[in-house]
Amino acid sequence: MKNVNVTLRVDEDLKKQAETLFSELGLNLTTAFNIFLRQSVREQQIPFRVTKNVPNAVTLAAMDAAERGEDLYGPYDSVSDLMKALNA
């Protein structure tokens, strides 16, 4: 097997975070990237779901309430009022 160099452009902070994570897993960035490539080829697809970041129903309801100017976070007059709001 002949190795070749690949050049990638990545946000500096993202690279540091990835290196920290992979180091904690006992890997370096090259090994992690190779795992990703091998799994992609094996499965003939990206080996995880790629989706748009679409808010769920609860988040959409909170966003709508905020746009209407509703007070979502208090202040509350009692712990029971807070609990009611949290459980709503």
C-alpha positions, 0 to 999 in steps of 0.5 A: 500500500502506497500512502499519499498526502492529503491537504485539508482546510479546517477551522483552527478551533475545530481542528484543536477540538478534534485533536483533543477528542481523538487523543482522548480516544487514543487516536491522532487526526490522521488515524481518525480521518482514515477510519472515516474514509475506510468506513465510508468506502465500506458502507458506500455512504457517509457513515452517519446521518447528515441533516439540516439543523431543523428545530424540533416542535418544542424549540419552534414553540419557544421561538414563536412565544419569544417572537410574541414577546411572551415571558418564558423565564419568569420571574416566578413568585414561588417554586410551585409556579416555576415547577408548573412552567417547567412541566408545561 
